[in-house]
Structures are given as C-alpha cells and as structure tokens.
C-alpha cells in the first residue's frame, strides 16, 4: 500500500470531499478537493452523458495536478420526460424566473412538478444516476475507471421531508415508503445512487490504483 498517495476529488463541495476522504482513509490515501488548487477554474461539462461529464472533469484534474483524480456527475432521469432532466438536472429550471425566496433547487423542482402535471396519465417512475470516474495522469499510465450507480423511485405530487438537497423532497423510494428527503444520512447512503457508485469504486480501487 502506498501510504503517501494523494487523490484529488474534482469538486469544491466540502461534503463530497469529506465523504470520499473517509472511505479512502482506510487505504492510507489523502483526499484533496479543488480548493487546494486555485489555478483550476470551472471545468465546462460539455458531455451528453453522466459518464462523459465525469471523465471530462477527472481527466482535466489528473493532468493539471499530476495525481489520480476522481469526479462524479449525477442527476435525475424521469421516464415520462424521456430521461430529462438528466445531465441538465442542476440547471433544469434556469430558464424560469425564481419566486421570492426560492432556491435554485426549489425552482428546479417546481418546474419538474408543473411539467409532469401536464402529463397526468404518464408514469412517474424515475431514477437518480451517479457516474464516478477515476483517472490517472499520463505519466502514471493514464488508466481510467468508470462506475455507475442508480436509485430507482418515482416522483411525488408534492415535496416531503426536510433532509437532503436537489430533488430529494419529491423522489419517493417505494421500498422504504419514504421520500429521499425523509431519510437519515445513513439510510440515504445505503440506498442512494452515489453510495452505490462509491461502493463499486472501492471494490475496484486496489486493482486500479496498483495497491496490494
């Protein structure tokens, strides 16, 4: 095991950095986020799939830092909307005006519910998807690893719960009988798309990183 290995998470989200850091700490790996590299600006996500966007970010960060980089891209796919909002989940409602005091997440959710309300007979099945990519810089071989996790559910008629973020208040898990925003952190990690992708990444990490 390489005790001095440093891995860069292509994110400035403190929660994501902490979560991945905890998982990789058992491998003797130190995780840094993009805040440690102020010279790296915003990375444009020009892909049309979650996999493509995750790889764009991980490749860029790996080459710019000289370390293995991990990036993820995630979003919500609604069957009645032909998979939308998909890779545009975070900016789905950007073409709508915000109501007074409304957050971006709330505006996205409002647009989703109003759009689905115009399709009353359509199924409301959906899934959260998370793709994670790990990329080595070229001088380490340039190998790439991509994993995918999905969380199946359906869209509620109105928000429920106070936890989580994004579309969590309207995402219903039929097995648990709760909205994602009604779950505790541990319940969500056990079920979520991101939790599944992380576990797959950890299963393959030793072989990918060349650790014993």
N, C-alpha and C positions, 0 to 999 in steps of 0.2 A: 504494500500500500504506500502511495506517495503522500506523506504527511504534509508536504508543503504545497500541494496542488491548490490553485485558486481558480474558481469558476465564476464567470460573470453572467448575471441574470440581466437580460436586455429589458430592464424595467426600472422605473423610479418609484414604483409602488412599494412602500415600506412593508405592507402586509405580505405581499408575494415574496419579497426578499427574505423576510423572517421565516415564512413557511418553508421555502426551499432550503434555507440555511439549516433549519432544524433537521430536515430529512437527510441532508448530506453530511451533517456533522459526524454521524456515526462512521463515515468513510474517511474521516480526517481531512475533509475538504472545507475550505473557507469560501464563502459566497459574498460577492460584492455586487452592488447594483450600479446603475449608470450614473448615480450621483457622484460616484468616485472617479468618473471620467467626464468632467465638464466639457471637454473638447468634442464629445459626441453629441450632436444635436438631435433633433427629432428625425426619426427614420421613417421615410414615407412608405406606407403599406400599400403597394400597388398590385398585390396579388388578387386573384379572384376566388381563392380558396383559403381556408384556415391554414392548411399545410404550407401553401406558398408564402403567406404573410409571416408565419413563424420562421420559415427558413430565411426569408429576406432579412429579418431582424437579427437572427442568430449568426448568419454569415457575415453581416456587416460588423457586428460587435467582435466576433472572433478575429477578423482581420485587423481591426483597429486597435485591439488590446493585446493580441498575442496570446490570449488564454482561450480555453474552451468556453463557449458561450451557450446559454440556454435561453430560448424565447418561447413564448406561447401566444397563440391567437385563439380567441374563443367568442362564442356568440350563440344566438338563439335561432333555430330553424323551425318555422311553422309550416306544417304541411299544406294547409289551406291557402297559404301565400306562396306556394311553390318554393319553399325553403327560405323565404325572406323572414326577418331582415338579414340573416346570415352574417357575412363578413362586415356588413354595414350596421351591425347591431348597436354599437356605441354611438353612432351618428344618425340613426334611423329617423329621428324627429327633428333634425337640424333644419329642415325646410319648413318647419312650423314655428309660429311665434309662441313664446312661453307665456303662460298665465302668471299673474302676480305671485311671487314666492315659489314658483315651480322650478324644480331642479331639472337638469338635463335628463336624468334617469326617469323622472316623473313624466316629462314631456314625451320621451320615447314610448313609455308605457301607455300614455293617453292615446297616442297615435295608433299603437297596436290594437288597443281595445276598440277604438272607434272604427278602424278598418275592418276588424273581424265582425263588428256589429252589423255591418252591411252585407255579411255573408251568413245569415242566421242558420242555414241548413248545412253549412260546411263543418267538417270535423275540426275539433280544436286541438288535435294531437300535435305534439311538438317535441323538441329535444334541445337541451343545451349541449354544445360540442366544444371540446378543447383539444387543440393540437399543440404538442410541445416538440420543439426541435433542439437538438444538441449538435453543435458543430465545432470541430477542431480547426484551429488556424492552419494555413497551408504547410507551415514548417513542421507541424506535428502530424501531417498526413492528410488533413482536410476531410477526414471521415465525417459522415452525417448520420444522425439517428432521429427518426420522427415517430412519435407515438400519438395515439388518438383515444380520447375518452368521450363517452356520450351518456347523457342522463335523460331518459325518456319520461315524458309527462304530458300535461295538457294545459291550455290557457284558461284561467278562471274568468268569470264575468266582471269581477272587481278585485282590487288588491286586498290581500290579507297578510297580517303579520308585520312586525317591526324590525326584523333582523335582515341581514344580507344587504344586497345592493342590486342595481340594474333591474332586471325583470323578475327578480326573486319573488316579489309580492303577488305576481299573477301566474307564477309557474307552480302547478299542482303536481305533487308526487303521488300517484294512485296507490302505491304500495304502502306508504306511510299515512296516507289520508291527510296530508298537510301541504300548505304552500311552502316553497323554499324559504320564505321569509319568516316562517313559524318554527323553523328548525334551529336547534342549538348548533354551535360551531362544530362539535364532534359529530352530530347527526349529519350535518351537511357534508363534511369531509368524507364520511363513509359512503355517501350516495352520489356525490357530485361528479360532474364531468372532469373538473380539474383534479379532484382527488384520484379518480381512476387513471388519468393520464400520468400523474406523478408516480403512482404505484407501478405502472408499466415502465416508466423511465428508470425507476430504481431497480426493477427486475433485470434490466439490461445494462445498467450503468457500469458494473465492473468490467464486463467484456468490452464495452465501448471505450471506456477510459484507459483500458490496459492495466487495471488493478487486479490483484490476486485476492 
